[in-house]
């Protein structure tokens, strides 16, 4: 409920990410496997953007919030939208490198 209120009231992204991490969020990197292998957030899972629709139900069943990231934030914005439309609590974490800095 609090996270819903934050979204409605426009809380900043760092607060949304911190709140999700407190609730054991899953970090999904939607870049290609090649991009992912060149560097990624420790513990993140690689699910390329084109596979997100097929994985949405599996992610929803975890009951955990999902933070999606990519190279710049464009693909992760698409992934967050797809997941949200399928009932997954999803936050666009933006570029993986800047997200990594917010998490440390």
ChimeraX attribute file (.defattr): number of C-alpha atoms within 10 A of each C-alpha:
attribute: neighborCount
match mode: 1-to-1
recipient: residues
	/A:1	6
	/A:2	8
	/A:3	14
	/A:4	12
	/A:5	10
	/A:6	15
	/A:7	14
	/A:8	9
	/A:9	9
	/A:10	10
	/A:11	13
	/A:12	10
	/A:13	16
	/A:14	13
	/A:15	13
	/A:16	19
	/A:17	21
	/A:18	13
	/A:19	16
	/A:20	21
	/A:21	17
	/A:22	9
	/A:23	12
	/A:24	12
	/A:25	20
	/A:26	20
	/A:27	24
	/A:28	27
	/A:29	29
	/A:30	26
	/A:31	23
	/A:32	15
	/A:33	12
	/A:34	8
	/A:35	15
	/A:36	20
	/A:37	10
	/A:38	7
	/A:39	10
	/A:40	19
	/A:41	17
	/A:42	8
	/A:43	9
	/A:44	16
	/A:45	15
	/A:46	21
	/A:47	18
	/A:48	19
	/A:49	20
	/A:50	13
	/A:51	12
	/A:52	19
	/A:53	14
	/A:54	9
	/A:55	12
	/A:56	18
	/A:57	14
	/A:58	12
	/A:59	21
	/A:60	18
	/A:61	9
	/A:62	12
	/A:63	14
	/A:64	17
	/A:65	22
	/A:66	26
	/A:67	25
	/A:68	32
	/A:69	32
	/A:70	28
	/A:71	19
	/A:72	15
	/A:73	19
	/A:74	13
	/A:75	22
	/A:76	28
	/A:77	19
	/A:78	16
	/A:79	30
	/A:80	23
	/A:81	16
	/A:82	17
	/A:83	23
	/A:84	16
	/A:85	13
	/A:86	15
	/A:87	12
	/A:88	22
	/A:89	21
	/A:90	28
	/A:91	25
	/A:92	24
	/A:93	28
	/A:94	21
	/A:95	18
	/A:96	26
	/A:97	16
	/A:98	14
	/A:99	21
	/A:100	14
	/A:101	9
	/A:102	14
	/A:103	11
	/A:104	5
